[in-house]
Amino acid sequence: MTNEKERYFTVTDNKGVSVEYEILFTFDSDETKKSYIVFTDNNEDEDGSVITYAATYEKDGEKLNLSDIETEKEWDLIETLLAQIEEKSSN
């Protein structure tokens, strides 16, 4: 996703509150046959680290359909990728 507009998406909850998220990266897994998205609202946790979220997704035209990560194996895959990215960016 290279277009600036495509780097962001907005989610509106059932109370009508909208939150804008920035897409950090997406990837497809041959192992799980799913597409994943890692994103943030750029808020920080109590340690000062930027909070990140992950989900599976399907793109339907301009709409992103997000679903929960279902297994520990999927979380391990995402955490490994995040650690690799963090390691590369600190070098």
PyMOL Python script that loads the backbone (N, CA, C, O; Angstrom):
from pymol import cmd

cmd.read_pdbstr("""\
ATOM      1  N   MET A   1       0.848  -1.174   0.000  1.00  0.00           N
ATOM      2  CA  MET A   1       0.000   0.000   0.000  1.00  0.00           C
ATOM      3  C   MET A   1       0.886   1.226   0.000  1.00  0.00           C
ATOM      4  O   MET A   1       1.473   1.576   1.024  1.00  0.00           O
ATOM      5  N   THR A   2       0.982   1.869  -1.128  1.00  0.00           N
ATOM      6  CA  THR A   2       1.896   2.987  -1.250  1.00  0.00           C
ATOM      7  C   THR A   2       1.194   4.334  -1.265  1.00  0.00           C
ATOM      8  O   THR A   2       1.801   5.340  -0.896  1.00  0.00           O
ATOM      9  N   ASN A   3      -0.025   4.382  -1.666  1.00  0.00           N
ATOM     10  CA  ASN A   3      -0.786   5.617  -1.723  1.00  0.00           C
ATOM     11  C   ASN A   3      -1.054   6.124  -0.310  1.00  0.00           C
ATOM     12  O   ASN A   3      -1.465   5.351   0.556  1.00  0.00           O
ATOM     13  N   GLU A   4      -0.822   7.426  -0.065  1.00  0.00           N
ATOM     14  CA  GLU A   4      -1.037   8.006   1.263  1.00  0.00           C
ATOM     15  C   GLU A   4      -2.456   7.741   1.769  1.00  0.00           C
ATOM     16  O   GLU A   4      -2.647   7.421   2.942  1.00  0.00           O
ATOM     17  N   LYS A   5      -3.443   7.872   0.897  1.00  0.00           N
ATOM     18  CA  LYS A   5      -4.836   7.624   1.279  1.00  0.00           C
ATOM     19  C   LYS A   5      -5.036   6.180   1.727  1.00  0.00           C
ATOM     20  O   LYS A   5      -5.831   5.909   2.627  1.00  0.00           O
ATOM     21  N   GLU A   6      -4.318   5.261   1.100  1.00  0.00           N
ATOM     22  CA  GLU A   6      -4.461   3.846   1.429  1.00  0.00           C
ATOM     23  C   GLU A   6      -3.734   3.460   2.714  1.00  0.00           C
ATOM     24  O   GLU A   6      -3.879   2.331   3.184  1.00  0.00           O
ATOM     25  N   ARG A   7      -2.958   4.373   3.290  1.00  0.00           N
ATOM     26  CA  ARG A   7      -2.246   4.080   4.534  1.00  0.00           C
ATOM     27  C   ARG A   7      -3.141   4.215   5.755  1.00  0.00           C
ATOM     28  O   ARG A   7      -2.739   3.840   6.857  1.00  0.00           O
ATOM     29  N   TYR A   8      -4.337   4.739   5.583  1.00  0.00           N
ATOM     30  CA  TYR A   8      -5.231   4.989   6.705  1.00  0.00           C
ATOM     31  C   TYR A   8      -6.613   4.399   6.440  1.00  0.00           C
ATOM     32  O   TYR A   8      -7.058   4.310   5.296  1.00  0.00           O
ATOM     33  N   PHE A   9      -7.277   4.000   7.511  1.00  0.00           N
ATOM     34  CA  PHE A   9      -8.669   3.600   7.408  1.00  0.00           C
ATOM     35  C   PHE A   9      -9.366   3.996   8.701  1.00  0.00           C
ATOM     36  O   PHE A   9      -8.724   4.168   9.737  1.00  0.00           O
ATOM     37  N   THR A  10     -10.675   4.137   8.632  1.00  0.00           N
ATOM     38  CA  THR A  10     -11.456   4.573   9.776  1.00  0.00           C
ATOM     39  C   THR A  10     -12.453   3.487  10.158  1.00  0.00           C
ATOM     40  O   THR A  10     -13.096   2.880   9.302  1.00  0.00           O
ATOM     41  N   VAL A  11     -12.566   3.259  11.458  1.00  0.00           N
ATOM     42  CA  VAL A  11     -13.541   2.307  11.988  1.00  0.00           C
ATOM     43  C   VAL A  11     -14.515   3.095  12.849  1.00  0.00           C
ATOM     44  O   VAL A  11     -14.112   3.894  13.694  1.00  0.00           O
ATOM     45  N   THR A  12     -15.796   2.860  12.624  1.00  0.00           N
ATOM     46  CA  THR A  12     -16.835   3.495  13.424  1.00  0.00           C
ATOM     47  C   THR A  12     -17.516   2.413  14.249  1.00  0.00           C
ATOM     48  O   THR A  12     -18.023   1.431  13.707  1.00  0.00           O
ATOM     49  N   ASP A  13     -17.522   2.603  15.577  1.00  0.00           N
ATOM     50  CA  ASP A  13     -18.137   1.586  16.432  1.00  0.00           C
ATOM     51  C   ASP A  13     -19.651   1.759  16.478  1.00  0.00           C
ATOM     52  O   ASP A  13     -20.201   2.667  15.856  1.00  0.00           O
ATOM     53  N   ASN A  14     -20.314   0.881  17.216  1.00  0.00           N
ATOM     54  CA  ASN A  14     -21.779   0.898  17.241  1.00  0.00           C
ATOM     55  C   ASN A  14     -22.348   2.105  17.988  1.00  0.00           C
ATOM     56  O   ASN A  14     -23.560   2.320  17.968  1.00  0.00           O
ATOM     57  N   LYS A  15     -21.494   2.897  18.646  1.00  0.00           N
ATOM     58  CA  LYS A  15     -21.929   4.136  19.292  1.00  0.00           C
ATOM     59  C   LYS A  15     -21.685   5.358  18.412  1.00  0.00           C
ATOM     60  O   LYS A  15     -21.963   6.488  18.812  1.00  0.00           O
ATOM     61  N   GLY A  16     -21.162   5.117  17.209  1.00  0.00           N
ATOM     62  CA  GLY A  16     -20.913   6.209  16.277  1.00  0.00           C
ATOM     63  C   GLY A  16     -19.568   6.895  16.443  1.00  0.00           C
ATOM     64  O   GLY A  16     -19.310   7.914  15.804  1.00  0.00           O
ATOM     65  N   VAL A  17     -18.703   6.344  17.301  1.00  0.00           N
ATOM     66  CA  VAL A  17     -17.376   6.914  17.519  1.00  0.00           C
ATOM     67  C   VAL A  17     -16.432   6.378  16.441  1.00  0.00           C
ATOM     68  O   VAL A  17     -16.313   5.167  16.254  1.00  0.00           O
ATOM     69  N   SER A  18     -15.761   7.297  15.735  1.00  0.00           N
ATOM     70  CA  SER A  18     -14.837   6.915  14.668  1.00  0.00           C
ATOM     71  C   SER A  18     -13.393   7.032  15.143  1.00  0.00           C
ATOM     72  O   SER A  18     -13.025   7.984  15.832  1.00  0.00           O
ATOM     73  N   VAL A  19     -12.587   6.051  14.765  1.00  0.00           N
ATOM     74  CA  VAL A  19     -11.162   6.055  15.073  1.00  0.00           C
ATOM     75  C   VAL A  19     -10.407   5.824  13.773  1.00  0.00           C
ATOM     76  O   VAL A  19     -10.724   4.911  13.011  1.00  0.00           O
ATOM     77  N   GLU A  20      -9.394   6.671  13.525  1.00  0.00           N
ATOM     78  CA  GLU A  20      -8.574   6.504  12.333  1.00  0.00           C
ATOM     79  C   GLU A  20      -7.336   5.688  12.691  1.00  0.00           C
ATOM     80  O   GLU A  20      -6.672   5.957  13.692  1.00  0.00           O
ATOM     81  N   TYR A  21      -7.036   4.696  11.869  1.00  0.00           N
ATOM     82  CA  TYR A  21      -5.881   3.838  12.066  1.00  0.00           C
ATOM     83  C   TYR A  21      -4.918   3.993  10.900  1.00  0.00           C
ATOM     84  O   TYR A  21      -5.324   4.222   9.761  1.00  0.00           O
ATOM     85  N   GLU A  22      -3.636   3.865  11.209  1.00  0.00           N
ATOM     86  CA  GLU A  22      -2.591   3.875  10.186  1.00  0.00           C
ATOM     87  C   GLU A  22      -2.144   2.445   9.946  1.00  0.00           C
ATOM     88  O   GLU A  22      -1.844   1.718  10.893  1.00  0.00           O
ATOM     89  N   ILE A  23      -2.098   2.042   8.701  1.00  0.00           N
ATOM     90  CA  ILE A  23      -1.645   0.700   8.337  1.00  0.00           C
ATOM     91  C   ILE A  23      -0.121   0.694   8.359  1.00  0.00           C
ATOM     92  O   ILE A  23       0.524   1.461   7.644  1.00  0.00           O
ATOM     93  N   LEU A  24       0.441  -0.173   9.181  1.00  0.00           N
ATOM     94  CA  LEU A  24       1.890  -0.295   9.250  1.00  0.00           C
ATOM     95  C   LEU A  24       2.411  -1.218   8.163  1.00  0.00           C
ATOM     96  O   LEU A  24       3.386  -0.899   7.483  1.00  0.00           O
ATOM     97  N   PHE A  25       1.757  -2.364   7.999  1.00  0.00           N
ATOM     98  CA  PHE A  25       2.087  -3.259   6.893  1.00  0.00           C
ATOM     99  C   PHE A  25       1.017  -4.328   6.756  1.00  0.00           C
ATOM    100  O   PHE A  25       0.228  -4.571   7.669  1.00  0.00           O
ATOM    101  N   THR A  26       1.014  -4.953   5.604  1.00  0.00           N
ATOM    102  CA  THR A  26       0.139  -6.089   5.331  1.00  0.00           C
ATOM    103  C   THR A  26       1.007  -7.219   4.789  1.00  0.00           C
ATOM    104  O   THR A  26       2.089  -6.982   4.252  1.00  0.00           O
ATOM    105  N   PHE A  27       0.529  -8.432   4.934  1.00  0.00           N
ATOM    106  CA  PHE A  27       1.236  -9.566   4.349  1.00  0.00           C
ATOM    107  C   PHE A  27       0.278 -10.729   4.175  1.00  0.00           C
ATOM    108  O   PHE A  27      -0.754 -10.813   4.840  1.00  0.00           O
ATOM    109  N   ASP A  28       0.639 -11.618   3.275  1.00  0.00           N
ATOM    110  CA  ASP A  28      -0.113 -12.842   3.025  1.00  0.00           C
ATOM    111  C   ASP A  28       0.712 -14.016   3.541  1.00  0.00           C
ATOM    112  O   ASP A  28       1.936 -14.029   3.413  1.00  0.00           O
ATOM    113  N   SER A  29       0.043 -14.988   4.115  1.00  0.00           N
ATOM    114  CA  SER A  29       0.726 -16.176   4.604  1.00  0.00           C
ATOM    115  C   SER A  29       0.358 -17.372   3.739  1.00  0.00           C
ATOM    116  O   SER A  29      -0.815 -17.716   3.598  1.00  0.00           O
ATOM    117  N   ASP A  30       1.374 -17.998   3.164  1.00  0.00           N
ATOM    118  CA  ASP A  30       1.140 -19.229   2.411  1.00  0.00           C
ATOM    119  C   ASP A  30       0.710 -20.352   3.352  1.00  0.00           C
ATOM    120  O   ASP A  30      -0.048 -21.244   2.973  1.00  0.00           O
ATOM    121  N   GLU A  31       1.207 -20.288   4.578  1.00  0.00           N
ATOM    122  CA  GLU A  31       0.916 -21.333   5.556  1.00  0.00           C
ATOM    123  C   GLU A  31      -0.556 -21.333   5.979  1.00  0.00           C
ATOM    124  O   GLU A  31      -1.186 -22.389   6.030  1.00  0.00           O
ATOM    125  N   THR A  32      -1.101 -20.155   6.281  1.00  0.00           N
ATOM    126  CA  THR A  32      -2.485 -20.081   6.757  1.00  0.00           C
ATOM    127  C   THR A  32      -3.472 -19.757   5.643  1.00  0.00           C
ATOM    128  O   THR A  32      -4.682 -19.900   5.815  1.00  0.00           O
ATOM    129  N   LYS A  33      -2.948 -19.319   4.496  1.00  0.00           N
ATOM    130  CA  LYS A  33      -3.787 -18.919   3.352  1.00  0.00           C
ATOM    131  C   LYS A  33      -4.666 -17.711   3.688  1.00  0.00           C
ATOM    132  O   LYS A  33      -5.782 -17.583   3.185  1.00  0.00           O
ATOM    133  N   LYS A  34      -4.140 -16.823   4.554  1.00  0.00           N
ATOM    134  CA  LYS A  34      -4.870 -15.623   4.950  1.00  0.00           C
ATOM    135  C   LYS A  34      -4.019 -14.387   4.703  1.00  0.00           C
ATOM    136  O   LYS A  34      -2.796 -14.464   4.587  1.00  0.00           O
ATOM    137  N   SER A  35      -4.694 -13.245   4.625  1.00  0.00           N
ATOM    138  CA  SER A  35      -4.028 -11.946   4.526  1.00  0.00           C
ATOM    139  C   SER A  35      -4.132 -11.273   5.888  1.00  0.00           C
ATOM    140  O   SER A  35      -5.174 -11.324   6.541  1.00  0.00           O
ATOM    141  N   TYR A  36      -3.034 -10.639   6.311  1.00  0.00           N
ATOM    142  CA  TYR A  36      -2.969  -9.996   7.619  1.00  0.00           C
ATOM    143  C   TYR A  36      -2.667  -8.514   7.472  1.00  0.00           C
ATOM    144  O   TYR A  36      -2.025  -8.078   6.517  1.00  0.00           O
ATOM    145  N   ILE A  37      -3.152  -7.750   8.455  1.00  0.00           N
ATOM    146  CA  ILE A  37      -2.903  -6.319   8.494  1.00  0.00           C
ATOM    147  C   ILE A  37      -2.459  -5.968   9.910  1.00  0.00           C
ATOM    148  O   ILE A  37      -3.055  -6.420  10.888  1.00  0.00           O
ATOM    149  N   VAL A  38      -1.411  -5.163  10.010  1.00  0.00           N
ATOM    150  CA  VAL A  38      -0.924  -4.677  11.297  1.00  0.00           C
ATOM    151  C   VAL A  38      -1.084  -3.165  11.247  1.00  0.00           C
ATOM    152  O   VAL A  38      -0.645  -2.520  10.295  1.00  0.00           O
ATOM    153  N   PHE A  39      -1.719  -2.596  12.283  1.00  0.00           N
ATOM    154  CA  PHE A  39      -2.083  -1.184  12.235  1.00  0.00           C
ATOM    155  C   PHE A  39      -2.023  -0.557  13.616  1.00  0.00           C
ATOM    156  O   PHE A  39      -1.898  -1.263  14.616  1.00  0.00           O
ATOM    157  N   THR A  40      -2.111   0.761  13.676  1.00  0.00           N
ATOM    158  CA  THR A  40      -2.033   1.491  14.931  1.00  0.00           C
ATOM    159  C   THR A  40      -2.907   2.740  14.882  1.00  0.00           C
ATOM    160  O   THR A  40      -3.205   3.267  13.811  1.00  0.00           O
ATOM    161  N   ASP A  41      -3.307   3.197  16.058  1.00  0.00           N
ATOM    162  CA  ASP A  41      -3.963   4.506  16.158  1.00  0.00           C
ATOM    163  C   ASP A  41      -2.969   5.537  16.689  1.00  0.00           C
ATOM    164  O   ASP A  41      -3.337   6.667  17.008  1.00  0.00           O
ATOM    165  N   ASN A  42      -1.696   5.124  16.778  1.00  0.00           N
ATOM    166  CA  ASN A  42      -0.564   5.952  17.216  1.00  0.00           C
ATOM    167  C   ASN A  42      -0.651   6.391  18.672  1.00  0.00           C
ATOM    168  O   ASN A  42      -0.003   7.361  19.068  1.00  0.00           O
ATOM    169  N   ASN A  43      -1.448   5.683  19.475  1.00  0.00           N
ATOM    170  CA  ASN A  43      -1.437   5.907  20.916  1.00  0.00           C
ATOM    171  C   ASN A  43      -0.313   5.071  21.516  1.00  0.00           C
ATOM    172  O   ASN A  43       0.119   4.081  20.925  1.00  0.00           O
ATOM    173  N   GLU A  44       0.156   5.476  22.695  1.00  0.00           N
ATOM    174  CA  GLU A  44       1.233   4.768  23.363  1.00  0.00           C
ATOM    175  C   GLU A  44       0.729   4.079  24.628  1.00  0.00           C
ATOM    176  O   GLU A  44      -0.227   4.522  25.264  1.00  0.00           O
ATOM    177  N   ASP A  45       1.403   2.980  24.970  1.00  0.00           N
ATOM    178  CA  ASP A  45       1.079   2.304  26.230  1.00  0.00           C
ATOM    179  C   ASP A  45       1.826   2.991  27.370  1.00  0.00           C
ATOM    180  O   ASP A  45       2.509   3.991  27.147  1.00  0.00           O
ATOM    181  N   GLU A  46       1.705   2.465  28.589  1.00  0.00           N
ATOM    182  CA  GLU A  46       2.325   3.103  29.746  1.00  0.00           C
ATOM    183  C   GLU A  46       3.849   3.109  29.687  1.00  0.00           C
ATOM    184  O   GLU A  46       4.487   3.879  30.404  1.00  0.00           O
ATOM    185  N   ASP A  47       4.447   2.257  28.839  1.00  0.00           N
ATOM    186  CA  ASP A  47       5.901   2.217  28.676  1.00  0.00           C
ATOM    187  C   ASP A  47       6.386   3.145  27.559  1.00  0.00           C
ATOM    188  O   ASP A  47       7.588   3.246  27.315  1.00  0.00           O
ATOM    189  N   GLY A  48       5.456   3.818  26.885  1.00  0.00           N
ATOM    190  CA  GLY A  48       5.824   4.715  25.801  1.00  0.00           C
ATOM    191  C   GLY A  48       5.947   4.042  24.448  1.00  0.00           C
ATOM    192  O   GLY A  48       6.376   4.673  23.482  1.00  0.00           O
ATOM    193  N   SER A  49       5.579   2.776  24.361  1.00  0.00           N
ATOM    194  CA  SER A  49       5.616   2.055  23.085  1.00  0.00           C
ATOM    195  C   SER A  49       4.309   2.289  22.332  1.00  0.00           C
ATOM    196  O   SER A  49       3.236   2.339  22.935  1.00  0.00           O
ATOM    197  N   VAL A  50       4.407   2.430  21.024  1.00  0.00           N
ATOM    198  CA  VAL A  50       3.208   2.608  20.211  1.00  0.00           C
ATOM    199  C   VAL A  50       2.410   1.317  20.206  1.00  0.00           C
ATOM    200  O   VAL A  50       2.953   0.239  19.964  1.00  0.00           O
ATOM    201  N   ILE A  51       1.128   1.433  20.474  1.00  0.00           N
ATOM    202  CA  ILE A  51       0.248   0.264  20.514  1.00  0.00           C
ATOM    203  C   ILE A  51      -0.063  -0.165  19.082  1.00  0.00           C
ATOM    204  O   ILE A  51      -0.446   0.655  18.247  1.00  0.00           O
ATOM    205  N   THR A  52       0.107  -1.453  18.810  1.00  0.00           N
ATOM    206  CA  THR A  52      -0.214  -1.987  17.486  1.00  0.00           C
ATOM    207  C   THR A  52      -1.300  -3.047  17.616  1.00  0.00           C
ATOM    208  O   THR A  52      -1.448  -3.700  18.649  1.00  0.00           O
ATOM    209  N   TYR A  53      -2.043  -3.192  16.542  1.00  0.00           N
ATOM    210  CA  TYR A  53      -3.131  -4.167  16.468  1.00  0.00           C
ATOM    211  C   TYR A  53      -2.912  -5.007  15.221  1.00  0.00           C
ATOM    212  O   TYR A  53      -2.207  -4.592  14.301  1.00  0.00           O
ATOM    213  N   ALA A  54      -3.514  -6.182  15.191  1.00  0.00           N
ATOM    214  CA  ALA A  54      -3.421  -7.052  14.021  1.00  0.00           C
ATOM    215  C   ALA A  54      -4.759  -7.739  13.798  1.00  0.00           C
ATOM    216  O   ALA A  54      -5.524  -7.985  14.731  1.00  0.00           O
ATOM    217  N   ALA A  55      -5.013  -8.039  12.539  1.00  0.00           N
ATOM    218  CA  ALA A  55      -6.237  -8.736  12.161  1.00  0.00           C
ATOM    219  C   ALA A  55      -6.008  -9.416  10.822  1.00  0.00           C
ATOM    220  O   ALA A  55      -5.054  -9.108  10.108  1.00  0.00           O
ATOM    221  N   THR A  56      -6.888 -10.337  10.497  1.00  0.00           N
ATOM    222  CA  THR A  56      -6.916 -10.830   9.123  1.00  0.00           C
ATOM    223  C   THR A  56      -7.828  -9.879   8.363  1.00  0.00           C
ATOM    224  O   THR A  56      -8.673  -9.208   8.956  1.00  0.00           O
ATOM    225  N   TYR A  57      -7.650  -9.826   7.049  1.00  0.00           N
ATOM    226  CA  TYR A  57      -8.504  -8.931   6.273  1.00  0.00           C
ATOM    227  C   TYR A  57      -8.791  -9.480   4.891  1.00  0.00           C
ATOM    228  O   TYR A  57      -8.043 -10.290   4.343  1.00  0.00           O
ATOM    229  N   GLU A  58      -9.887  -9.015   4.356  1.00  0.00           N
ATOM    230  CA  GLU A  58     -10.244  -9.220   2.954  1.00  0.00           C
ATOM    231  C   GLU A  58     -10.640  -7.864   2.428  1.00  0.00           C
ATOM    232  O   GLU A  58     -11.344  -7.113   3.102  1.00  0.00           O
ATOM    233  N   LYS A  59     -10.197  -7.546   1.239  1.00  0.00           N
ATOM    234  CA  LYS A  59     -10.528  -6.261   0.636  1.00  0.00           C
ATOM    235  C   LYS A  59     -11.691  -6.468  -0.330  1.00  0.00           C
ATOM    236  O   LYS A  59     -11.644  -7.328  -1.210  1.00  0.00           O
ATOM    237  N   ASP A  60     -12.727  -5.666  -0.145  1.00  0.00           N
ATOM    238  CA  ASP A  60     -13.922  -5.721  -0.980  1.00  0.00           C
ATOM    239  C   ASP A  60     -14.069  -4.343  -1.617  1.00  0.00           C
ATOM    240  O   ASP A  60     -14.750  -3.469  -1.081  1.00  0.00           O
ATOM    241  N   GLY A  61     -13.420  -4.159  -2.773  1.00  0.00           N
ATOM    242  CA  GLY A  61     -13.399  -2.837  -3.398  1.00  0.00           C
ATOM    243  C   GLY A  61     -12.600  -1.897  -2.520  1.00  0.00           C
ATOM    244  O   GLY A  61     -11.422  -2.149  -2.265  1.00  0.00           O
ATOM    245  N   GLU A  62     -13.208  -0.825  -2.055  1.00  0.00           N
ATOM    246  CA  GLU A  62     -12.556   0.137  -1.169  1.00  0.00           C
ATOM    247  C   GLU A  62     -12.701  -0.245   0.302  1.00  0.00           C
ATOM    248  O   GLU A  62     -12.073   0.373   1.162  1.00  0.00           O
ATOM    249  N   LYS A  63     -13.511  -1.245   0.599  1.00  0.00           N
ATOM    250  CA  LYS A  63     -13.818  -1.609   1.978  1.00  0.00           C
ATOM    251  C   LYS A  63     -12.890  -2.720   2.471  1.00  0.00           C
ATOM    252  O   LYS A  63     -12.631  -3.692   1.761  1.00  0.00           O
ATOM    253  N   LEU A  64     -12.388  -2.555   3.714  1.00  0.00           N
ATOM    254  CA  LEU A  64     -11.609  -3.595   4.369  1.00  0.00           C
ATOM    255  C   LEU A  64     -12.520  -4.349   5.329  1.00  0.00           C
ATOM    256  O   LEU A  64     -13.164  -3.740   6.183  1.00  0.00           O
ATOM    257  N   ASN A  65     -12.577  -5.655   5.193  1.00  0.00           N
ATOM    258  CA  ASN A  65     -13.335  -6.490   6.121  1.00  0.00           C
ATOM    259  C   ASN A  65     -12.329  -7.154   7.055  1.00  0.00           C
ATOM    260  O   ASN A  65     -11.593  -8.053   6.648  1.00  0.00           O
ATOM    261  N   LEU A  66     -12.301  -6.706   8.319  1.00  0.00           N
ATOM    262  CA  LEU A  66     -11.356  -7.219   9.298  1.00  0.00           C
ATOM    263  C   LEU A  66     -11.975  -8.348  10.108  1.00  0.00           C
ATOM    264  O   LEU A  66     -13.170  -8.336  10.406  1.00  0.00           O
ATOM    265  N   SER A  67     -11.140  -9.327  10.462  1.00  0.00           N
ATOM    266  CA  SER A  67     -11.562 -10.427  11.321  1.00  0.00           C
ATOM    267  C   SER A  67     -10.497 -10.662  12.380  1.00  0.00           C
ATOM    268  O   SER A  67      -9.326 -10.336  12.182  1.00  0.00           O
ATOM    269  N   ASP A  68     -10.909 -11.225  13.496  1.00  0.00           N
ATOM    270  CA  ASP A  68      -9.983 -11.501  14.586  1.00  0.00           C
ATOM    271  C   ASP A  68      -8.962 -12.556  14.200  1.00  0.00           C
ATOM    272  O   ASP A  68      -9.226 -13.437  13.381  1.00  0.00           O
ATOM    273  N   ILE A  69      -7.774 -12.444  14.817  1.00  0.00           N
ATOM    274  CA  ILE A  69      -6.767 -13.490  14.718  1.00  0.00           C
ATOM    275  C   ILE A  69      -7.313 -14.669  15.534  1.00  0.00           C
ATOM    276  O   ILE A  69      -7.745 -14.489  16.672  1.00  0.00           O
ATOM    277  N   GLU A  70      -7.292 -15.869  14.952  1.00  0.00           N
ATOM    278  CA  GLU A  70      -7.980 -17.000  15.570  1.00  0.00           C
ATOM    279  C   GLU A  70      -7.099 -17.943  16.375  1.00  0.00           C
ATOM    280  O   GLU A  70      -7.586 -18.594  17.299  1.00  0.00           O
ATOM    281  N   THR A  71      -5.817 -18.034  16.048  1.00  0.00           N
ATOM    282  CA  THR A  71      -4.992 -19.047  16.702  1.00  0.00           C
ATOM    283  C   THR A  71      -3.704 -18.463  17.263  1.00  0.00           C
ATOM    284  O   THR A  71      -3.251 -17.397  16.848  1.00  0.00           O
ATOM    285  N   GLU A  72      -3.135 -19.176  18.204  1.00  0.00           N
ATOM    286  CA  GLU A  72      -1.840 -18.795  18.779  1.00  0.00           C
ATOM    287  C   GLU A  72      -0.753 -18.854  17.699  1.00  0.00           C
ATOM    288  O   GLU A  72       0.182 -18.054  17.713  1.00  0.00           O
ATOM    289  N   LYS A  73      -0.878 -19.787  16.781  1.00  0.00           N
ATOM    290  CA  LYS A  73       0.087 -19.927  15.689  1.00  0.00           C
ATOM    291  C   LYS A  73       0.116 -18.649  14.834  1.00  0.00           C
ATOM    292  O   LYS A  73       1.183 -18.202  14.414  1.00  0.00           O
ATOM    293  N   GLU A  74      -1.067 -18.068  14.581  1.00  0.00           N
ATOM    294  CA  GLU A  74      -1.132 -16.826  13.811  1.00  0.00           C
ATOM    295  C   GLU A  74      -0.479 -15.676  14.581  1.00  0.00           C
ATOM    296  O   GLU A  74       0.250 -14.876  13.996  1.00  0.00           O
ATOM    297  N   TRP A  75      -0.738 -15.589  15.896  1.00  0.00           N
ATOM    298  CA  TRP A  75      -0.112 -14.548  16.714  1.00  0.00           C
ATOM    299  C   TRP A  75       1.399 -14.705  16.708  1.00  0.00           C
ATOM    300  O   TRP A  75       2.121 -13.711  16.630  1.00  0.00           O
ATOM    301  N   ASP A  76       1.890 -15.933  16.787  1.00  0.00           N
ATOM    302  CA  ASP A  76       3.335 -16.180  16.749  1.00  0.00           C
ATOM    303  C   ASP A  76       3.931 -15.682  15.436  1.00  0.00           C
ATOM    304  O   ASP A  76       5.007 -15.084  15.427  1.00  0.00           O
ATOM    305  N   LEU A  77       3.238 -15.926  14.337  1.00  0.00           N
ATOM    306  CA  LEU A  77       3.688 -15.477  13.021  1.00  0.00           C
ATOM    307  C   LEU A  77       3.806 -13.945  12.991  1.00  0.00           C
ATOM    308  O   LEU A  77       4.811 -13.406  12.528  1.00  0.00           O
ATOM    309  N   ILE A  78       2.791 -13.263  13.479  1.00  0.00           N
ATOM    310  CA  ILE A  78       2.778 -11.798  13.489  1.00  0.00           C
ATOM    311  C   ILE A  78       3.858 -11.251  14.411  1.00  0.00           C
ATOM    312  O   ILE A  78       4.570 -10.317  14.042  1.00  0.00           O
ATOM    313  N   GLU A  79       3.989 -11.816  15.596  1.00  0.00           N
ATOM    314  CA  GLU A  79       5.002 -11.351  16.542  1.00  0.00           C
ATOM    315  C   GLU A  79       6.416 -11.553  16.002  1.00  0.00           C
ATOM    316  O   GLU A  79       7.291 -10.718  16.232  1.00  0.00           O
ATOM    317  N   THR A  80       6.645 -12.647  15.292  1.00  0.00           N
ATOM    318  CA  THR A  80       7.951 -12.892  14.684  1.00  0.00           C
ATOM    319  C   THR A  80       8.257 -11.833  13.638  1.00  0.00           C
ATOM    320  O   THR A  80       9.369 -11.306  13.590  1.00  0.00           O
ATOM    321  N   LEU A  81       7.275 -11.519  12.801  1.00  0.00           N
ATOM    322  CA  LEU A  81       7.482 -10.485  11.788  1.00  0.00           C
ATOM    323  C   LEU A  81       7.740  -9.120  12.421  1.00  0.00           C
ATOM    324  O   LEU A  81       8.627  -8.392  11.974  1.00  0.00           O
ATOM    325  N   LEU A  82       6.983  -8.766  13.447  1.00  0.00           N
ATOM    326  CA  LEU A  82       7.195  -7.491  14.142  1.00  0.00           C
ATOM    327  C   LEU A  82       8.594  -7.421  14.738  1.00  0.00           C
ATOM    328  O   LEU A  82       9.245  -6.380  14.658  1.00  0.00           O
ATOM    329  N   ALA A  83       9.060  -8.497  15.327  1.00  0.00           N
ATOM    330  CA  ALA A  83      10.403  -8.530  15.911  1.00  0.00           C
ATOM    331  C   ALA A  83      11.473  -8.365  14.836  1.00  0.00           C
ATOM    332  O   ALA A  83      12.470  -7.676  15.054  1.00  0.00           O
ATOM    333  N   GLN A  84      11.273  -8.993  13.675  1.00  0.00           N
ATOM    334  CA  GLN A  84      12.220  -8.856  12.576  1.00  0.00           C
ATOM    335  C   GLN A  84      12.267  -7.422  12.058  1.00  0.00           C
ATOM    336  O   GLN A  84      13.342  -6.894  11.775  1.00  0.00           O
ATOM    337  N   ILE A  85      11.113  -6.805  11.937  1.00  0.00           N
ATOM    338  CA  ILE A  85      11.045  -5.419  11.465  1.00  0.00           C
ATOM    339  C   ILE A  85      11.716  -4.482  12.476  1.00  0.00           C
ATOM    340  O   ILE A  85      12.469  -3.585  12.097  1.00  0.00           O
ATOM    341  N   GLU A  86      11.438  -4.698  13.749  1.00  0.00           N
ATOM    342  CA  GLU A  86      12.039  -3.860  14.792  1.00  0.00           C
ATOM    343  C   GLU A  86      13.561  -4.012  14.791  1.00  0.00           C
ATOM    344  O   GLU A  86      14.288  -3.030  14.939  1.00  0.00           O
ATOM    345  N   GLU A  87      14.029  -5.235  14.625  1.00  0.00           N
ATOM    346  CA  GLU A  87      15.477  -5.485  14.601  1.00  0.00           C
ATOM    347  C   GLU A  87      16.126  -4.777  13.422  1.00  0.00           C
ATOM    348  O   GLU A  87      17.188  -4.171  13.569  1.00  0.00           O
ATOM    349  N   LYS A  88      15.497  -4.850  12.253  1.00  0.00           N
ATOM    350  CA  LYS A  88      16.046  -4.194  11.057  1.00  0.00           C
ATOM    351  C   LYS A  88      16.052  -2.684  11.206  1.00  0.00           C
ATOM    352  O   LYS A  88      16.990  -2.025  10.760  1.00  0.00           O
ATOM    353  N   SER A  89      15.014  -2.122  11.830  1.00  0.00           N
ATOM    354  CA  SER A  89      14.934  -0.667  11.954  1.00  0.00           C
ATOM    355  C   SER A  89      15.886  -0.122  13.013  1.00  0.00           C
ATOM    356  O   SER A  89      16.210   1.065  12.989  1.00  0.00           O
ATOM    357  N   SER A  90      16.341  -0.958  13.937  1.00  0.00           N
ATOM    358  CA  SER A  90      17.276  -0.486  14.959  1.00  0.00           C
ATOM    359  C   SER A  90      18.724  -0.617  14.523  1.00  0.00           C
ATOM    360  O   SER A  90      19.618  -0.144  15.225  1.00  0.00           O
ATOM    361  N   ASN A  91      18.982  -1.246  13.381  1.00  0.00           N
ATOM    362  CA  ASN A  91      20.358  -1.385  12.877  1.00  0.00           C
ATOM    363  C   ASN A  91      20.771  -0.206  12.056  1.00  0.00           C
ATOM    364  O   ASN A  91      21.896  -0.164  11.558  1.00  0.00           O
TER     365      ASN A  91
END
""", "prot")
cmd.dss("prot")
cmd.show_as("cartoon", "prot")
cmd.util.cbc("prot")
cmd.orient("prot")
